[in-house]
Amino acid sequence: MTSSRLPEKPSDLFDLANDVVDALAENATFANLKTALELMTKLTAAMYAYGAYLAIEDGAKHSPSRGLLKHAAQTWQRTEEELRQWLLVLPDYSIVSRPCRMVGPA
């Protein structure tokens, strides 16, 4: 993974990204709204890819869709990495009001 400052579990990562988007939108400057929109796009792509991966993984247990599992896993890993990169370039998580369990040193 990219950084130990970010949550490990996908659901925690999605929650953090969503909280950052909300905080940026509340402090509505043009730069914040533009960043929030771009981050929301990455978040949506990562959530979709993760959901597709889970669905294919579940279906692959009972069908010949195993061939799609590798592609879905690669797509999920790529979109997760893009989301993590976006979160890392944001200057400060202090805009997020609720604490988040982080992996490794903060």
C-alpha positions in Angstrom: 0.0 0.0 0.0 1.0 3.6 -0.5 1.1 5.0 3.0 0.8 3.9 6.6 -1.0 7.1 7.4 -4.2 5.9 5.7 -6.7 3.3 6.8 -6.1 -0.2 5.7 -9.6 -1.5 5.3 -11.4 -0.3 2.1 -14.6 0.7 4.1 -12.5 2.9 6.4 -10.6 4.4 3.5 -13.9 5.2 1.8 -15.2 6.8 5.0 -12.1 8.9 5.3 -12.3 10.1 1.7 -16.0 10.9 2.1 -15.4 12.9 5.3 -12.6 14.9 3.5 -15.0 15.6 0.6 -17.7 16.8 3.0 -15.2 19.0 4.9 -13.9 20.5 1.6 -17.5 21.2 0.4 -18.4 22.9 3.7 -15.5 25.3 3.3 -16.7 26.2 -0.2 -14.0 28.0 -2.0 -13.4 27.3 -5.7 -10.2 25.3 -5.0 -11.9 23.3 -2.3 -15.0 22.5 -4.4 -12.7 21.5 -7.4 -10.6 19.2 -5.1 -13.8 17.8 -3.5 -15.2 17.0 -7.0 -12.0 15.3 -8.2 -11.7 13.3 -4.9 -15.3 12.3 -5.1 -14.7 11.0 -8.6 -11.8 8.9 -7.4 -13.8 7.7 -4.4 -16.8 6.6 -6.6 -14.4 4.8 -9.0 -12.7 2.9 -6.1 -16.0 2.0 -4.5 -17.5 0.7 -7.8 -14.3 -1.3 -8.5 -14.3 -2.8 -5.0 -18.0 -3.7 -5.3 -17.5 -5.3 -8.7 -14.5 -7.2 -7.4 -16.5 -8.6 -4.4 -19.4 -9.5 -6.6 -17.2 -11.4 -9.1 -15.3 -13.0 -6.3 -18.5 -14.3 -4.8 -19.9 -15.4 -8.1 -16.6 -17.1 -9.1 -17.1 -19.6 -6.4 -20.1 -21.0 -8.3 -19.5 -20.2 -11.9 -16.9 -20.0 -14.6 -16.4 -16.2 -14.0 -13.0 -16.9 -12.4 -11.3 -15.4 -15.4 -12.9 -12.0 -14.6 -11.7 -12.1 -11.0 -8.1 -11.2 -11.9 -9.2 -8.3 -14.0 -11.6 -7.1 -11.2 -8.8 -7.4 -8.6 -6.4 -5.4 -10.8 -9.0 -2.7 -11.4 -9.8 -2.5 -7.7 -6.1 -2.2 -6.8 -5.5 0.5 -9.4 -8.5 2.6 -8.2 -7.6 2.1 -4.6 -4.1 3.3 -5.3 -5.4 6.4 -7.1 -7.7 7.2 -4.2 -4.8 6.8 -1.7 -2.6 9.1 -3.8 -5.3 11.8 -3.8 -5.7 11.6 -0.1 -1.9 11.8 0.4 -1.6 15.1 -1.6 -4.3 16.8 0.6 -2.4 19.0 3.0 -4.2 18.2 6.3 -6.7 15.7 7.6 -7.6 18.1 10.5 -10.5 19.3 8.4 -12.1 16.0 9.1 -14.0 16.2 12.4 -14.2 12.6 13.5 -11.2 10.5 14.3 -10.2 7.6 12.1 -8.2 4.5 13.0 -5.0 4.7 11.1 -2.6 2.0 10.3 1.0 2.5 11.5 2.4 5.8 12.8 0.3 8.9 12.3 
